[in-house]
Each structure stands twice: as C-alpha cells, then as structure tokens.
Amino acid sequence: MKIEIGESLGYSYLRHVKECWLVQTNWKPSPHWPRFMDNTELDEMFAAMKRRFDDADGKVFKQTKTAAQFIQQAEIDVMGVDREGGVYAIDVAFHEAGLNYLGGPENRVLKKLLRTMLTLQAYHPTETQLNICFASPKVNPGVQRPLEALFDNLRDEYPEVVWDLLTNEAFAERLLQPTLQKATAVNDTAELFMRASKLLDLAGRSPTPRPKPPPVSPEPRGSLQPLVRNLLETLLEDYPSLLDEMELGNLMDEHFCRHELGLQISNFPLLRREAAGRKGPDGRERYYQRLYAGRFYVCSQWWRAHHLSNAESLLKFVNGLVQRKQDHPEIPALDNIRRRLQEYVG
C-alpha cells in the first residue's frame, strides 16, 4: 500500500491542531449524493471560472467543458469538518527537489483549488465556511511568487472562502511544528506521521526542535448567525418602529453596509427586498430562505473568519440606534441582544 507522508501529516494537523472531529484522506464525492446546486447553477459558476482564470491557450481547464465533468475528477488529499461545521480541504505536494508540475506549477495548483472549491460548494449548504489550503514544504522562489499572486487573486474573487498557502517557512511554522507539538499525547497507531515522529524521538533523532507550547487560547466563539437572526427578528418583526425608512434603506445599501457599518458579508447588503430575490450575481443563494416581516431577506454570508469583526459592527450599529432613540419606549427590547453581542466580542 502506498503511503503518502504529506497526507498523513495533513490528517494529523486537521485532527489535533484544527480540532476537526471528522477527517478523511483521499476524499471523493459519491455520484449518488444530492447536490445543493443544480447543473445549471454549477455550469454558470464553472463558465465564470474559465472566463476569469483560463488563458487564451486554455492551459488551466484544457478540454473540460462542464462543471459535472470537472467535479467528477475531484479528489481532495485531506478533508476535515470542525465542531462548528466548517470544512477544511488540504492539497499537499511533497517534492524533494522543490514543487514541480509539468505545464506550470501555478496552473496545476489553480486547477486543483478551483475544482476543490466548486466541489465543496456543490455538496455543502451556502453558509458553510470553506477553508482551502495548498501546502508544500519546498517551493523555489520562481514558483513561490506566482503562487502568492494566484492566492491574492483567489481571495479577491472568492472572499467568502478562506484561502491558505502554506509553503517553505509557513509550512514548517504553521503546519509541521504545531502538529509535532501534539504528538506526545497521540497514541493512535493509524496516524503514521505521528508514529514516525515518535520513532525519531525514541532514537534520539527528533525531526525538529520542539518549541514551547503556545499559551492556551480561550474557548472558541460560537456561530454568529443566531445572534444575527435574533437581532433582525427584533427589529423587523417584533418592534418594527425602531427602524425608520432611512435606516432600512441603509441596511439595504451595499456601500453603507460595507463601508459605513463595517460588515464583511461578501459585498452584499444586510437586507434585500423580496422582489430582489435571494441569489447573488453568481447564481448562488446568498440570503436566508425565511422572509422577515413578509418583506425582507437577510444575508446569510456570515463567514467564520469574519465573525468577530462582524459582531463588533453589529454592536456598533445597535449602540448607535440606542443612542439616537434613547427615548423610544421599545429601546429596552434591544438590551438582551446588546448584552449577547458584548459577550461575543469579549
């Protein structure tokens, strides 16, 4: 049986560092699984990818014509699901002489990353936080620079996804060393990387100097979505007189939500009228299915990487509303939400 030590490292990293409760190597989707997106939506997304990222010679996607064909070829080296339902996908490349793919490393990596994203979006709900990583221990400068530019482009094009490039020093500092720090407490013989690490320790040949354990971090915050829904239920349904028409208009304005309020929800406004629908420009549903107060959809793009800053923005909005309308008889209805947001922000 062929053993991929890079995949074994990624497996242990997701289990013990990212604390994923479910991890699998060489993950492939089943053709029998239902999808959250139909073929038309997937083909529209795939066509947009080709327009954005393929060159004139078609070196990235080559002869692939449809999203179904693209997804059918998917295989993710290591995938994990954390306790909040976030999904991690890692592609690991271990080339001793330095990362080297025929046809241009950046084209091969780009194709892998886009296929991973499209596959995960097809089989997961819209609000799932996706974390996609490419990891390689040795990448020469001539390849590293194009990869960094590639990841910058992906972050700009798909800000709802957390894109992570772990190469060279970042591979050692953020993936390898934190995993090795966890090795002493792991006794699962199925984790081959951890077993190899212990073998080297027993032989007096530690694979890397063990840094001091990092300080214990506070308990991770829970999901922000319940607080968002509670706030909008209060403002739109329970006590609608708290918001005037100008304030409602601001919450339906993309520029206000992004630049004035400071929300990071993929450039979508917080509210949208029923007639505008739930889908974004890419054809994906970006708003909750529920229609609030019979008139408004609420944005569902609350990515975990932005939960803290979004909570701070919502708290700022609520505090401003309380200050402007301190004499309003229904202002006390916001006290519980303010307290919960303050606790969330810490």
N, C-alpha and C positions, 0 to 999 in steps of 0.2 A: 504494500500500500504506500502510495506516495504521500509524504508528509511535508506540508508547507509551513516552515517555521514562522514566516511572516504572518500567516493566517492564524497560527496558534497564539502568537503574541497579540494580535488584534482581538482574538477571542477572550484572552485573559484581561486585556485592557478594558473591554466593554463590561465584563462581569464585575471586576473588582475596583476599577477606577471610576468608571461612569455608572456603576451600580445598576446595570441592566439586569432585570430579573429573567429575561429570556434572550438567549444568544444562539445564533446558528452560523456555521461556516458554509460557504458554497450555496447560498440561498438562491432558489429559483421559484418563480411563481408557477402555480398549477394552472393549466388551461381550463380547469373546471371551476375555478374561483369566480364569483361575480365581481364585477368592477364597479367602482364609484363613478366612472365616466364612461360614456358610450363611445363607439368607434368614431363618430363624427367629431366629438369634442377632442378626442386624442389625436385624430388626424389634423385638426386645426392647430393644436399645440405643436405637433411634430413639424408641420409646414412652417410655423413661425420660427422654430429652432433652425431649420435649414436656411431660411432667409437671413437669419441673424448671424449664424456661425459658420455656414459652409462657404468655402471659397469657390472661385469660378470653375475649378477643376473637380469639384465635388470630392475632395480628399477625405473629408470627415465622415460623411454618411454613405459615400460611394453609391452602390446600386440599391440601397434600402429605400423603398418607395412609400411604405405605410407605417403608421405607428404600431400596428399589430405585429408586423414583421420585425420592427425594431425591438419591441418588448419581448418577443419570442426568443431573442438571442440573449436575454438578460441573465446574468449570474453575478451575484454580489459576494465578494470574498468573505466578509463578516457582517452580519446584521444583528442588531440588538434592539430591545424595547425596554425603556426605563419605567420607573414606577408611576410616572405621570402620563404614560402613553406616547412619549416622544420616541422617534425612530432614529437609530444611528446606522449608517451604512459606511463601511470602510473598504476601499480597494487598496491592497498592499502590493507593492512591486519591490522585490529584493534582487537587485543586480549587483554583483560584487564589483564589477568594473565601473559602475555608475549607470543610472537609468538609461536604457537604450531600447527604443521600439523602432522597428522599420516603418518608414513613411512619416517620420517626425513624431517625437515623443508627445508634444503638446496636442497633436491631432488625435492620437490614440487615447490619451488621458481625457480630452474633451469628450470624445465619443462615449467613453465609459461613464463619465459623470452625468452627461445628459440622459443616457439610457437609464442609469440608476434613478435619476430624478423622475423621469416620465413613468417608469415602472412603479415607483413608490406612490406617486400621485394617483395612478390609475387604481391602486388597490387599497388606498387609505382615505379616510374622510378628509375633507378640505382643511379642517382645523388642526390636523396632526402636525406637530413640529418635526420637520425633517432636518437631520444633521448629516451632511455628506462630506466624507473625508477621503483624500488621497494621501497615502503615506509611503515614503521610500527613504531608506537610511543614507543613500549616497546619490546625490544628483549634482552633476557638474555645472559650473556657472553658465555655460552656454545653453543649458536646458532649464536651469532654475529661473532665469529671467523671463522666458516665455511662459513658464508655468505660473509665475506670480502675476503676470499680466492677464493670463487666462482666468485666474481666480478673481481678480478685480472685475473683469467683465461679467463673470457669473454672478457676483454679488450685486452688481448694478442691475443686471437683467432680471434676476430672481431673488429679490431681497427677503422674501418670506422663508427662504432656505438658509440654514447656517452652513456656509462653505468653509472647510478647513483644509489647509495644505500643511502637512507635517513632513518636512524633508530636512536632511542634514541635522543641524543643531536642534531644530524644533522637534524632529523625530526622537532624538535622544532625550531632550529635556521634558517634553510633554507627553510622550507615549512610552518610551522604553523605561526610563527611570521611575516614573510613578508606578508602573506595573511591577517592577522589581521590588519596590518598597513593600508591596503587598504579598510577596512570595512566601515569606516565612510562615504566614498564617494559613496558607492554602495547602490542603492535603489531598486534593483531587488528582488521582493518577492519570485522568483523562486529559489534563491540561499539560501538554507536552512541553510547552515553553517554560512553565513554572518548574517542572521536573528537571529540565536541563539546567535551569538556574540553580536549583538546589544541589545538583550533582557537581557543578563547578565550585559551589561554596564548600561542599564536603571535601573536595580535592584541593582546597586552598587556592583556587583559581577563580576568584569572584569575577563575573563578567563586567562589572562596573563598580566604581566606588559608591557605596550606599550613602546618599546624603541624609541629613537628619530628617525625620518625618515632618511633614508640614503641620502647622497648627490645625487643630480640629476646627472645621468650619461649622457655622451654625446650621441648624436644620433647614433643608431646602424649603423655599416658599411653595405653597400650593398653587393651583391654577388660578389665574386672574379672571377667567370667563364668568364664574358665578357672581363675582362682585360687579362685573360689567352689566350682566343681565339684571341683577337686583337694582342697580342704580337706574337703569333705563325703565324698568317697570315702575319704579317710584316716580320718576319724572314725567313719563309719558302716559301712564295709566292710573296710578293711584292719586297723584297730586299734579295734574297737568297744568294748573295755573302757576306753578313755579317757573315755567319757561314761557317767555313771550315769543312773538313771531320772529323777532330779530335773533334771539338766542337759538331758536330752532333752525333758522336759516344758517347760522354759523356752524351748527353741528352737521349740516348737510353740505357744507362748503369744504372741498378738499384742501384748499390753501389754508383756511383757518385751522382746520384740524391738525394739519401737519406743522405749520409754521407758527401759529399763534398759540394753539393749545399744546403742541409738542407731542402729539400722538404718533406712534410709529406703527401704522397698520397698512403698510404697503401702498401708501399714497391714496387710500380710499377715505372718503368722509365717514364719520361715525354713523350717520343716519342716511337713509335713502328712501324716497317716497316709493310707494307700491308700484307706480307706473314705470319706474326706472328698472325694476326687476332686481334679481339677486346676483346676476353674473357680471364678472369683470370683462375687460377687453379681450382676455384670452379665452373666454367662453366658460371659465370655471365659476362655480358658485362661491361668492365671496361674502355673502350675508346669511345670517341665520334664517331658517325656514319660517320661524314664527313671525307674524305680522303684529307689531306692537301698536296698541291703540287703534287697530284697524287701518293704520295709515303708513307705518314706517317699518323698514327693515333695519336691523342693527348689524354692523360689520362684524364678521367672525374671524378676522385676521389678527388674532392676539397671539403672536409667536412668543414662545417661552423666553427666547433670548432678549426680548424687549419688555417682559412682564413688569420688571421693577420700574423702568423709566415710564412706562405707560400708566402704572399705578400712581406715580408721582404727578403725572399730567392730569389724571382724573381727580386726584386730591386737590390740585391747584384749581381746577375748574369748580369743584364743589365748594371750596373755601371762598372763591370769588363770588359764587352765586349766593352763599350765605351772607357775605359782607354787603352785597348790593341790595339784598332783600331781607335784611335783618328784622324788619317789622312785619314781614309776611306771616300770617297765622300758621302756615303749613311748613315753615322752615324747620321746626323740630323733627319733622319726619326724616330729615337727612342726617340726624345725629348718629344713628347706628351705622349708616354707610360711611360717614366720615371717620368714625372710630375704627371700623374694619380696614379702611384704606390706610389710615395712620399706622395700624398694627402691621399691615402688609409691608409698608415702606420701611418700618422699623425706625 
